[in-house]
Amino acid sequence: MIPMEYVLILSSILFAIGAAGVILKKNAIIVLMSIELMLNSANINLVAFSSYFGDGRGQAFALFSMGIAAAEVAVGLAILLNLNKLRK
């Protein structure tokens, strides 16, 4: 089994990369991808702690979070496409 510290370090690094992408980049698609990276790092934490404590609720919550993240990206891309269409 992978030690909990390694998983938390990986999750922290992914979250930091996502936060840097949100703060530093101006491209909307890259910002959406960075937000996805941050949500995935939170899901890694949920699954890791769920496995550590032997409880399935964290994994179930991670599945719901992934569904909400997919809907967020779909709505965000639709808004971007409409804005791009209006500008041209």
KOLGU-4560 file (N, C-alpha, C; in nm, 3 decimals, padded with zeros to 5 digits):
<recs>
<n_xx: 00.084 n_yy: -00.118 n_zz: 00.000 ca_xx: 00.000 ca_yy: 00.000 ca_zz: 00.000 c_xx: 00.089 c_yy: 00.125 c_zz: 00.000 mol: A seq: 1 type: MET>
<n_xx: 00.048 n_yy: 00.224 n_zz: -00.075 ca_xx: 00.122 ca_yy: 00.350 ca_zz: -00.084 c_xx: 00.101 c_yy: 00.429 c_zz: 00.045 mol: A seq: 2 type: ILE>
<n_xx: 00.207 n_yy: 00.481 n_zz: 00.104 ca_xx: 00.191 ca_yy: 00.560 ca_zz: 00.227 c_xx: 00.106 c_yy: 00.685 c_zz: 00.204 mol: A seq: 3 type: PRO>
<n_xx: 00.033 n_yy: 00.721 n_zz: 00.305 ca_xx: -00.058 ca_yy: 00.836 ca_zz: 00.297 c_xx: 00.017 c_yy: 00.965 c_zz: 00.266 mol: A seq: 4 type: MET>
<n_xx: 00.138 n_yy: 00.979 n_zz: 00.316 ca_xx: 00.214 ca_yy: 01.102 ca_zz: 00.295 c_xx: 00.241 c_yy: 01.124 c_zz: 00.146 mol: A seq: 5 type: GLU>
<n_xx: 00.271 n_yy: 01.017 n_zz: 00.073 ca_xx: 00.299 ca_yy: 01.029 ca_zz: -00.070 c_xx: 00.176 c_yy: 01.077 c_zz: -00.147 mol: A seq: 6 type: TYR>
<n_xx: 00.062 n_yy: 01.023 n_zz: -00.109 ca_xx: -00.062 ca_yy: 01.061 ca_zz: -00.177 c_xx: -00.095 c_yy: 01.208 c_zz: -00.148 mol: A seq: 7 type: VAL>
<n_xx: -00.075 n_yy: 01.250 n_zz: -00.024 ca_xx: -00.103 ca_yy: 01.388 ca_zz: 00.012 c_xx: -00.004 c_yy: 01.485 c_zz: -00.055 mol: A seq: 8 type: LEU>
<n_xx: 00.121 n_yy: 01.443 n_zz: -00.070 ca_xx: 00.218 ca_yy: 01.527 ca_zz: -00.141 c_xx: 00.180 c_yy: 01.540 c_zz: -00.287 mol: A seq: 9 type: ILE>
<n_xx: 00.142 n_yy: 01.429 n_zz: -00.350 ca_xx: 00.097 ca_yy: 01.433 ca_zz: -00.490 c_xx: -00.023 c_yy: 01.525 c_zz: -00.506 mol: A seq: 10 type: LEU>
<n_xx: -00.119 n_yy: 01.511 n_zz: -00.417 ca_xx: -00.239 ca_yy: 01.594 ca_zz: -00.423 c_xx: -00.205 c_yy: 01.742 c_zz: -00.403 mol: A seq: 11 type: SER>
<n_xx: -00.114 n_yy: 01.771 n_zz: -00.313 ca_xx: -00.074 ca_yy: 01.910 ca_zz: -00.289 c_xx: -00.005 c_yy: 01.970 c_zz: -00.410 mol: A seq: 12 type: SER>
<n_xx: 00.081 n_yy: 01.890 n_zz: -00.475 ca_xx: 00.150 ca_yy: 01.939 ca_zz: -00.594 c_xx: 00.051 c_yy: 01.966 c_zz: -00.706 mol: A seq: 13 type: ILE>
<n_xx: -00.044 n_yy: 01.874 n_zz: -00.727 ca_xx: -00.145 ca_yy: 01.894 ca_zz: -00.831 c_xx: -00.230 c_yy: 02.018 c_zz: -00.803 mol: A seq: 14 type: LEU>
<n_xx: -00.267 n_yy: 02.036 n_zz: -00.677 ca_xx: -00.347 ca_yy: 02.153 ca_zz: -00.641 c_xx: -00.268 c_yy: 02.282 c_zz: -00.664 mol: A seq: 15 type: PHE>
<n_xx: -00.140 n_yy: 02.280 n_zz: -00.630 ca_xx: -00.058 ca_yy: 02.400 ca_zz: -00.650 c_xx: -00.042 c_yy: 02.432 c_zz: -00.798 mol: A seq: 16 type: ALA>
<n_xx: -00.024 n_yy: 02.331 n_zz: -00.882 ca_xx: -00.014 ca_yy: 02.353 ca_zz: -01.025 c_xx: -00.145 c_yy: 02.411 c_zz: -01.079 mol: A seq: 17 type: ILE>
<n_xx: -00.258 n_yy: 02.357 n_zz: -01.033 ca_xx: -00.388 ca_yy: 02.409 ca_zz: -01.076 c_xx: -00.410 c_yy: 02.552 c_zz: -01.031 mol: A seq: 18 type: GLY>
<n_xx: -00.373 n_yy: 02.582 n_zz: -00.907 ca_xx: -00.390 ca_yy: 02.718 ca_zz: -00.856 c_xx: -00.302 c_yy: 02.817 c_zz: -00.932 mol: A seq: 19 type: ALA>
<n_xx: -00.180 n_yy: 02.774 n_zz: -00.965 ca_xx: -00.092 ca_yy: 02.860 ca_zz: -01.042 c_xx: -00.149 c_yy: 02.885 c_zz: -01.181 mol: A seq: 20 type: ALA>
<n_xx: -00.209 n_yy: 02.784 n_zz: -01.240 ca_xx: -00.271 ca_yy: 02.800 ca_zz: -01.371 c_xx: -00.388 c_yy: 02.897 c_zz: -01.368 mol: A seq: 21 type: GLY>
<n_xx: -00.467 n_yy: 02.890 n_zz: -01.262 ca_xx: -00.581 ca_yy: 02.982 ca_zz: -01.250 c_xx: -00.532 c_yy: 03.125 c_zz: -01.230 mol: A seq: 22 type: VAL>
<n_xx: -00.429 n_yy: 03.142 n_zz: -01.150 ca_xx: -00.381 ca_yy: 03.277 ca_zz: -01.119 c_xx: -00.302 c_yy: 03.338 c_zz: -01.235 mol: A seq: 23 type: ILE>
<n_xx: -00.218 n_yy: 03.259 n_zz: -01.301 ca_xx: -00.123 ca_yy: 03.315 ca_zz: -01.397 c_xx: -00.174 c_yy: 03.320 c_zz: -01.540 mol: A seq: 24 type: LEU>
<n_xx: -00.261 n_yy: 03.232 n_zz: -01.580 ca_xx: -00.303 ca_yy: 03.225 ca_zz: -01.720 c_xx: -00.427 c_yy: 03.310 c_zz: -01.745 mol: A seq: 25 type: LYS>
<n_xx: -00.437 n_yy: 03.362 n_zz: -01.866 ca_xx: -00.553 ca_yy: 03.443 ca_zz: -01.904 c_xx: -00.645 c_yy: 03.370 c_zz: -02.000 mol: A seq: 26 type: LYS>
<n_xx: -00.598 n_yy: 03.262 n_zz: -02.060 ca_xx: -00.679 ca_yy: 03.184 ca_zz: -02.152 c_xx: -00.787 c_yy: 03.109 c_zz: -02.073 mol: A seq: 27 type: ASN>
<n_xx: -00.912 n_yy: 03.124 n_zz: -02.114 ca_xx: -01.022 ca_yy: 03.067 ca_zz: -02.038 c_xx: -01.020 c_yy: 02.915 c_zz: -02.037 mol: A seq: 28 type: ALA>
<n_xx: -00.977 n_yy: 02.854 n_zz: -02.146 ca_xx: -00.974 ca_yy: 02.708 ca_zz: -02.151 c_xx: -00.867 c_yy: 02.654 c_zz: -02.056 mol: A seq: 29 type: ILE>
<n_xx: -00.754 n_yy: 02.720 n_zz: -02.050 ca_xx: -00.649 ca_yy: 02.677 ca_zz: -01.958 c_xx: -00.694 c_yy: 02.696 c_zz: -01.813 mol: A seq: 30 type: ILE>
<n_xx: -00.768 n_yy: 02.802 n_zz: -01.787 ca_xx: -00.822 ca_yy: 02.823 ca_zz: -01.652 c_xx: -00.920 c_yy: 02.712 c_zz: -01.615 mol: A seq: 31 type: VAL>
<n_xx: -01.006 n_yy: 02.673 n_zz: -01.709 ca_xx: -01.098 ca_yy: 02.561 ca_zz: -01.683 c_xx: -01.022 c_yy: 02.432 c_zz: -01.659 mol: A seq: 32 type: LEU>
<n_xx: -00.916 n_yy: 02.408 n_zz: -01.735 ca_xx: -00.836 ca_yy: 02.288 ca_zz: -01.713 c_xx: -00.766 c_yy: 02.292 c_zz: -01.578 mol: A seq: 33 type: MET>
<n_xx: -00.724 n_yy: 02.409 n_zz: -01.536 ca_xx: -00.659 ca_yy: 02.422 ca_zz: -01.405 c_xx: -00.758 c_yy: 02.398 c_zz: -01.292 mol: A seq: 34 type: SER>
<n_xx: -00.881 n_yy: 02.443 n_zz: -01.310 ca_xx: -00.985 ca_yy: 02.417 ca_zz: -01.210 c_xx: -01.013 c_yy: 02.267 c_zz: -01.202 mol: A seq: 35 type: ILE>
<n_xx: -01.014 n_yy: 02.200 n_zz: -01.316 ca_xx: -01.032 ca_yy: 02.055 ca_zz: -01.318 c_xx: -00.918 c_yy: 01.986 c_zz: -01.243 mol: A seq: 36 type: GLU>
<n_xx: -00.796 n_yy: 02.034 n_zz: -01.262 ca_xx: -00.682 ca_yy: 01.977 ca_zz: -01.192 c_xx: -00.697 c_yy: 01.993 c_zz: -01.041 mol: A seq: 37 type: LEU>
<n_xx: -00.745 n_yy: 02.108 n_zz: -00.998 ca_xx: -00.767 ca_yy: 02.131 ca_zz: -00.856 c_xx: -00.876 c_yy: 02.039 c_zz: -00.801 mol: A seq: 38 type: MET>
<n_xx: -00.983 n_yy: 02.021 n_zz: -00.877 ca_xx: -01.090 ca_yy: 01.930 ca_zz: -00.833 c_xx: -01.041 c_yy: 01.786 c_zz: -00.827 mol: A seq: 39 type: LEU>
<n_xx: -00.957 n_yy: 01.747 n_zz: -00.922 ca_xx: -00.903 ca_yy: 01.611 ca_zz: -00.920 c_xx: -00.809 c_yy: 01.589 c_zz: -00.802 mol: A seq: 40 type: ASN>
<n_xx: -00.737 n_yy: 01.691 n_zz: -00.762 ca_xx: -00.652 ca_yy: 01.675 ca_zz: -00.644 c_xx: -00.737 c_yy: 01.659 c_zz: -00.518 mol: A seq: 41 type: SER>
<n_xx: -00.849 n_yy: 01.728 n_zz: -00.513 ca_xx: -00.940 ca_yy: 01.709 ca_zz: -00.400 c_xx: -01.000 c_yy: 01.569 c_zz: -00.403 mol: A seq: 42 type: ALA>
<n_xx: -01.029 n_yy: 01.518 n_zz: -00.522 ca_xx: -01.082 ca_yy: 01.380 ca_zz: -00.532 c_xx: -00.978 c_yy: 01.279 c_zz: -00.488 mol: A seq: 43 type: ASN>
<n_xx: -00.851 n_yy: 01.303 n_zz: -00.519 ca_xx: -00.746 ca_yy: 01.213 ca_zz: -00.472 c_xx: -00.743 c_yy: 01.210 c_zz: -00.321 mol: A seq: 44 type: ILE>
<n_xx: -00.757 n_yy: 01.327 n_zz: -00.258 ca_xx: -00.763 ca_yy: 01.331 ca_zz: -00.112 c_xx: -00.883 c_yy: 01.254 c_zz: -00.058 mol: A seq: 45 type: ASN>
<n_xx: -00.998 n_yy: 01.272 n_zz: -00.120 ca_xx: -01.118 ca_yy: 01.201 ca_zz: -00.074 c_xx: -01.100 c_yy: 01.051 c_zz: -00.081 mol: A seq: 46 type: LEU>
<n_xx: -01.047 n_yy: 01.003 n_zz: -00.192 ca_xx: -01.029 ca_yy: 00.858 ca_zz: -00.209 c_xx: -00.921 c_yy: 00.806 c_zz: -00.115 mol: A seq: 47 type: VAL>
<n_xx: -00.814 n_yy: 00.883 n_zz: -00.097 ca_xx: -00.706 ca_yy: 00.838 ca_zz: -00.008 c_xx: -00.755 c_yy: 00.826 c_zz: 00.136 mol: A seq: 48 type: ALA>
<n_xx: -00.825 n_yy: 00.926 n_zz: 00.185 ca_xx: -00.874 ca_yy: 00.919 ca_zz: 00.322 c_xx: -00.984 c_yy: 00.815 c_zz: 00.337 mol: A seq: 49 type: PHE>
<n_xx: -01.063 n_yy: 00.797 n_zz: 00.233 ca_xx: -01.165 ca_yy: 00.692 ca_zz: 00.237 c_xx: -01.101 c_yy: 00.554 c_zz: 00.248 mol: A seq: 50 type: SER>
<n_xx: -00.995 n_yy: 00.534 n_zz: 00.173 ca_xx: -00.923 ca_yy: 00.406 ca_zz: 00.180 c_xx: -00.853 c_yy: 00.389 c_zz: 00.314 mol: A seq: 51 type: SER>
<n_xx: -00.797 n_yy: 00.496 n_zz: 00.365 ca_xx: -00.723 ca_yy: 00.491 ca_zz: 00.492 c_xx: -00.815 c_yy: 00.455 c_zz: 00.608 mol: A seq: 52 type: TYR>
<n_xx: -00.934 n_yy: 00.513 n_zz: 00.610 ca_xx: -01.026 ca_yy: 00.488 ca_zz: 00.720 c_xx: -01.121 c_yy: 00.371 c_zz: 00.693 mol: A seq: 53 type: PHE>
<n_xx: -01.115 n_yy: 00.313 n_zz: 00.573 ca_xx: -01.198 ca_yy: 00.197 ca_zz: 00.542 c_xx: -01.345 c_yy: 00.231 c_zz: 00.526 mol: A seq: 54 type: GLY>
<n_xx: -01.373 n_yy: 00.351 n_zz: 00.479 ca_xx: -01.510 ca_yy: 00.396 ca_zz: 00.462 c_xx: -01.532 c_yy: 00.431 c_zz: 00.316 mol: A seq: 55 type: ASP>
<n_xx: -01.646 n_yy: 00.397 n_zz: 00.260 ca_xx: -01.672 ca_yy: 00.421 ca_zz: 00.119 c_xx: -01.736 c_yy: 00.554 c_zz: 00.087 mol: A seq: 56 type: GLY>
<n_xx: -01.768 n_yy: 00.632 n_zz: 00.190 ca_xx: -01.836 ca_yy: 00.759 ca_zz: 00.164 c_xx: -01.748 c_yy: 00.858 c_zz: 00.087 mol: A seq: 57 type: ARG>
<n_xx: -01.620 n_yy: 00.858 n_zz: 00.112 ca_xx: -01.530 ca_yy: 00.947 ca_zz: 00.041 c_xx: -01.523 c_yy: 00.914 c_zz: -00.107 mol: A seq: 58 type: GLY>
<n_xx: -01.525 n_yy: 00.786 n_zz: -00.139 ca_xx: -01.522 ca_yy: 00.745 ca_zz: -00.279 c_xx: -01.652 c_yy: 00.781 c_zz: -00.349 mol: A seq: 59 type: GLN>
<n_xx: -01.764 n_yy: 00.765 n_zz: -00.279 ca_xx: -01.893 ca_yy: 00.803 ca_zz: -00.338 c_xx: -01.899 c_yy: 00.954 c_zz: -00.360 mol: A seq: 60 type: ALA>
<n_xx: -01.848 n_yy: 01.031 n_zz: -00.265 ca_xx: -01.847 ca_yy: 01.176 ca_zz: -00.281 c_xx: -01.756 c_yy: 01.218 c_zz: -00.395 mol: A seq: 61 type: PHE>
<n_xx: -01.645 n_yy: 01.145 n_zz: -00.415 ca_xx: -01.555 ca_yy: 01.175 ca_zz: -00.526 c_xx: -01.626 c_yy: 01.150 c_zz: -00.660 mol: A seq: 62 type: ALA>
<n_xx: -01.707 n_yy: 01.046 n_zz: -00.668 ca_xx: -01.783 ca_yy: 01.021 ca_zz: -00.791 c_xx: -01.880 c_yy: 01.134 c_zz: -00.820 mol: A seq: 63 type: LEU>
<n_xx: -01.951 n_yy: 01.181 n_zz: -00.719 ca_xx: -02.042 ca_yy: 01.293 ca_zz: -00.738 c_xx: -01.965 c_yy: 01.419 c_zz: -00.779 mol: A seq: 64 type: PHE>
<n_xx: -01.851 n_yy: 01.439 n_zz: -00.718 ca_xx: -01.768 ca_yy: 01.554 ca_zz: -00.751 c_xx: -01.720 c_yy: 01.549 c_zz: -00.896 mol: A seq: 65 type: SER>
<n_xx: -01.687 n_yy: 01.430 n_zz: -00.944 ca_xx: -01.644 ca_yy: 01.416 ca_zz: -01.083 c_xx: -01.759 c_yy: 01.447 c_zz: -01.179 mol: A seq: 66 type: MET>
<n_xx: -01.879 n_yy: 01.406 n_zz: -01.144 ca_xx: -01.995 ca_yy: 01.437 ca_zz: -01.227 c_xx: -02.024 c_yy: 01.586 c_zz: -01.232 mol: A seq: 67 type: GLY>
<n_xx: -02.014 n_yy: 01.651 n_zz: -01.118 ca_xx: -02.036 ca_yy: 01.796 ca_zz: -01.113 c_xx: -01.926 c_yy: 01.869 c_zz: -01.191 mol: A seq: 68 type: ILE>
<n_xx: -01.803 n_yy: 01.820 n_zz: -01.182 ca_xx: -01.693 ca_yy: 01.883 ca_zz: -01.255 c_xx: -01.713 c_yy: 01.869 c_zz: -01.406 mol: A seq: 69 type: ALA>
<n_xx: -01.763 n_yy: 01.754 n_zz: -01.450 ca_xx: -01.789 ca_yy: 01.736 ca_zz: -01.593 c_xx: -01.899 c_yy: 01.831 c_zz: -01.640 mol: A seq: 70 type: ALA>
<n_xx: -02.002 n_yy: 01.848 n_zz: -01.559 ca_xx: -02.109 ca_yy: 01.942 ca_zz: -01.595 c_xx: -02.057 c_yy: 02.085 c_zz: -01.597 mol: A seq: 71 type: ALA>
<n_xx: -01.969 n_yy: 02.118 n_zz: -01.503 ca_xx: -01.911 ca_yy: 02.253 ca_zz: -01.498 c_xx: -01.830 c_yy: 02.282 c_zz: -01.624 mol: A seq: 72 type: GLU>
<n_xx: -01.753 n_yy: 02.186 n_zz: -01.668 ca_xx: -01.672 ca_yy: 02.206 ca_zz: -01.789 c_xx: -01.762 c_yy: 02.218 c_zz: -01.911 mol: A seq: 73 type: VAL>
<n_xx: -01.867 n_yy: 02.139 n_zz: -01.918 ca_xx: -01.957 ca_yy: 02.146 ca_zz: -02.033 c_xx: -02.025 c_yy: 02.283 c_zz: -02.041 mol: A seq: 74 type: ALA>
<n_xx: -02.072 n_yy: 02.333 n_zz: -01.928 ca_xx: -02.136 ca_yy: 02.464 ca_zz: -01.925 c_xx: -02.035 c_yy: 02.574 c_zz: -01.955 mol: A seq: 75 type: VAL>
<n_xx: -01.915 n_yy: 02.563 n_zz: -01.899 ca_xx: -01.812 ca_yy: 02.663 ca_zz: -01.924 c_xx: -01.772 c_yy: 02.669 c_zz: -02.071 mol: A seq: 76 type: GLY>
<n_xx: -01.756 n_yy: 02.553 n_zz: -02.134 ca_xx: -01.720 ca_yy: 02.551 ca_zz: -02.275 c_xx: -01.834 c_yy: 02.604 c_zz: -02.361 mol: A seq: 77 type: LEU>
<n_xx: -01.957 n_yy: 02.574 n_zz: -02.325 ca_xx: -02.070 ca_yy: 02.627 ca_zz: -02.401 c_xx: -02.074 c_yy: 02.780 c_zz: -02.393 mol: A seq: 78 type: ALA>
<n_xx: -02.049 n_yy: 02.834 n_zz: -02.276 ca_xx: -02.046 ca_yy: 02.980 ca_zz: -02.261 c_xx: -01.933 c_yy: 03.039 c_zz: -02.344 mol: A seq: 79 type: ILE>
<n_xx: -01.815 n_yy: 02.977 n_zz: -02.340 ca_xx: -01.703 ca_yy: 03.028 ca_zz: -02.420 c_xx: -01.732 c_yy: 03.022 c_zz: -02.569 mol: A seq: 80 type: LEU>
<n_xx: -01.793 n_yy: 02.915 n_zz: -02.614 ca_xx: -01.826 ca_yy: 02.905 ca_zz: -02.756 c_xx: -01.927 c_yy: 03.011 c_zz: -02.799 mol: A seq: 81 type: LEU>
<n_xx: -02.027 n_yy: 03.036 n_zz: -02.714 ca_xx: -02.124 ca_yy: 03.140 ca_zz: -02.745 c_xx: -02.062 c_yy: 03.280 c_zz: -02.746 mol: A seq: 82 type: ASN>
<n_xx: -01.971 n_yy: 03.306 n_zz: -02.652 ca_xx: -01.903 ca_yy: 03.435 ca_zz: -02.651 c_xx: -01.817 c_yy: 03.452 c_zz: -02.776 mol: A seq: 83 type: LEU>
<n_xx: -01.750 n_yy: 03.345 n_zz: -02.815 ca_xx: -01.667 ca_yy: 03.350 ca_zz: -02.935 c_xx: -01.754 c_yy: 03.373 c_zz: -03.059 mol: A seq: 84 type: ASN>
<n_xx: -01.869 n_yy: 03.312 n_zz: -03.062 ca_xx: -01.961 ca_yy: 03.327 ca_zz: -03.175 c_xx: -02.016 c_yy: 03.470 c_zz: -03.182 mol: A seq: 85 type: LYS>
<n_xx: -02.043 n_yy: 03.531 n_zz: -03.067 ca_xx: -02.095 ca_yy: 03.667 ca_zz: -03.064 c_xx: -01.991 c_yy: 03.770 c_zz: -03.106 mol: A seq: 86 type: LEU>
<n_xx: -01.864 n_yy: 03.744 n_zz: -03.078 ca_xx: -01.759 ca_yy: 03.838 ca_zz: -03.112 c_xx: -01.732 c_yy: 03.843 c_zz: -03.262 mol: A seq: 87 type: ARG>
<n_xx: -01.753 n_yy: 03.731 n_zz: -03.330 ca_xx: -01.722 ca_yy: 03.725 ca_zz: -03.473 c_xx: -01.835 c_yy: 03.768 c_zz: -03.559 mol: A seq: 88 type: LYS>
</recs>
